[in-house]
Structure formats: structure tokens, C-alpha cells
């Protein structure tokens, strides 16, 4: 099985076993990375002259192939991704449909029109929406991506955004999440080889510092996903002239008003917990449930446990690491000693609901483990969320409309980038502002021409 995508360059290979699969991996060196970067820069010269609508059509065609269950590459992904990632087959099937339905022509055009107004600004000087003269947008010649290892779809979106910016893309993927970006690049190559030559998808050990430094050496922009330690390490190896966008560790949670506590909402919350086995930045760690409603926060915890049980039939849980399982078992034992209640799956660590009277924010060990914390009033949230405001990403809400004008501005000031209904947390539109930023606009440089 091919463990990299590198069209047009011959390279020596090593063979290693990944989750029982014999995989061909590239034998890299700093000089080879420089050669790869030079070839990508050469390919980008041709890409820069390609009309943006042509690029969109190629991505759309690839996405529609991925949405076809009879497509050979789609079938390969559905067969191998569960083995490599540990996700269930049902989850992989859902994730692929969800991802590629967001990469079709109408959705990509919506993104460009929302952020740029006129997508043709990527092709030529166009009249400014306000002010005098014309303006044109240019993407980086070369983007180096350090891609995430938790949600493979985020890697594909990062590469697609790079192509929409008419940039060449050198991507480092993790050894456990390499397959989907490689297969996506191969599907593009079948449709439009010239476009796919602007992608190189590679993997190397994070300890190979000299290779990492070479990967950044000719990049105009670096896009880095990772935890705080990864980002700190990467910063040390970035050239001074290379602009960087960092996507670090983020947390999400839910807020439920007293008027909204009901069984149907528990079912919606369960879907947010189950999807992607709670491994994304929009996965909830905790639900704050307001007291004095027609049902108690503890009753909601019991309803949520029932919903997680039944949701597991639709989306069986993927593999749980020994460290995750040990942390979950530790919490199951300790919470009752602190006056809380644990409602756990009948066997193993398939899911766990931790009801804790202490309202302080607690992070979850994930793997379908969720905190339920009662609060007297939603007005207390700013104080409770203050310790995590720099990491706050998404907040799922179930709050009556007449109370929202008071609550939503406070949540927004706390640092949240996305506020949405509970049940929709894991399915943001492509146009959402990831980490509070524009998705395509943030990559571009604009030139104004006044005559």
C-alpha cells in the first residue's frame, strides 16, 4: 500500500507495517525535500494561470466520485480507513459523505463568494466593492501543511483551501492518518494531473528536525495543526520570513437552559458526542444544565445515557487506547467519592456520563465520555469559562429565543468561534470561521490597482 503521494519524482522507499498493513513510505532527506519543493513551485506556475472556476470544477468532480459508493477509490478508503484509524466502518462511511458533500461546486462557490465577493479576483484585477480602482488576490506560491491526526477530513479541507488559493501544497501527515489525503490526491490526479501535481503528501518522524526545517525552507506560508507542544516545537524551526497560521488545542461544550431540558434534546446531544468518537475540536467535553427546570440536570444525564446506548447501535465506537480506557475507569471510580453519579455502558468503556455537582469546567478523556454539570443560572457561565477562554472553540446551545439576546453576546465575548444548536456541533458549514478566522481570505495577499 502506498503511504505517500508524490507525482513526477522518483524516490527510494522503505517498507513498514502500520496497523498490520505493509506500507511503502518515502525515504526522505533535506535535499530531497528541497527537490520536492522546487517541483511544486514549478507546478504552481501553471496553476496560477488556471481559471478558478476550472479548479472548482476539478475538485467538484473528485468530490462527486467520493460520494459514489461504487467508485474504486471510495471503496478502498471504506475498506482501509477502519483498519488504519480505528474508527468503525459506519463512522467512516458517514464521515466521507459529510466531508465530500461540503466540497462540491455550489458549496465551494458559496465559500469564495462569502469571503471574496467576486471569486474572479483570484484570476484578474476586478472592481473593488468599495472605493476606487481594482484589486486582485494572490495565494502563496508554496504552503507547507502540518496536518492533524484526529479528524482526517480537516486535512482534506486544508489542502482544498490551498488549491483554491492557487498554491502548491507540501503536506506532512501522521503515520496513523495518512491514507485519506493520499487517496484524495490520487482521485484528483485521475481527473486533472496538472492540478494534482500541486500536492505532495508525505510522512516523516517528528524527531527528524532537519527534514522539518527543509519542508519550511521555501514555503511562503505554513499551516500548522497540533497540540501546544507540537506548535511550540514547530515555531523553533520556522524560517523568520515564513508566515504561519496555527490551529492549536481547542475545547467545546454545550449549554442547556432550564426550559429546554427534555428527552429529544438528549438524543441530539448524543449525536454530537458520538460523531468522530469525540475527537474533533468541536466535540463537546461537557454540558452545563441549568437547574429549576421541569426536569433536573441529573434526569438529563440519565436520558443522555440512554441516548448514547442507542446511538452506539447506529455508530459503533471505534478503538479506545489503553491510556484513554484507564483514564475513563479512574473517573468512574472517583466521581462517586466526590458526590457525583456515574452512568456507564454495560460493558467496557463504550460510553460514560459523569454527573458532577462541581460546576468548574472539566476536560473529558473523550472516547464518548461526557460531563454533565448543573448550574443555578446561565449568567454564571462567564466566570466558569474564564480559565479556558483562550481554548474555547464551539458552544452548542439549547436556550429559548427570548433569553438569547442576553446570553449569546456573553458567550461570544468568552472566545467562542461558533455558537450553534445542540445536535449540529459536529457538522459546521464550510463557511464557518475556523478558530475565528476566514478560511480562504486568510491565505491571500491583495494588490490594489488605482488608475
Secondary structure, DSSP 8 states (H G I E B T S, - for coil): -B--B-TT----EEEEEETTEEEEEE---HHHHHHHHHHHHHHHHHHTTS-HHHHHHHHHHHHHHHT-TT-HHHHHHHHHHHHHH---HHHHHHHHHHHHHTSSHHHHHHHHHHHHS-GGGGTS-EE-SSSSSEEEEE--SEEEEE--SS-HHHHHHHHHHHHHTT-EEEEE--TTS-HHHHHHHHHHHHH-HHHHTTEEEE---TT-HHHHHHHHHT-SEEEEE--HHHHHHHHHHS-TT-EEEEE---EEEEEE-GGG--HHHHHHHHHHHHGGGG-STTSEEEEEEESSSSS-HHHHHHHHHHHHHHHHHHS------HHHHHHHHHHHHHHGGGT-EEEE-SSTTS-EEEE-S--S------SSEEEEEEES-GGGHHHHHGGGGGGEEEEEEE--HHHHHHHHHHHHHTT-SEEEETT-TT---TTS-GGGS-SSGGG-EEEEE--
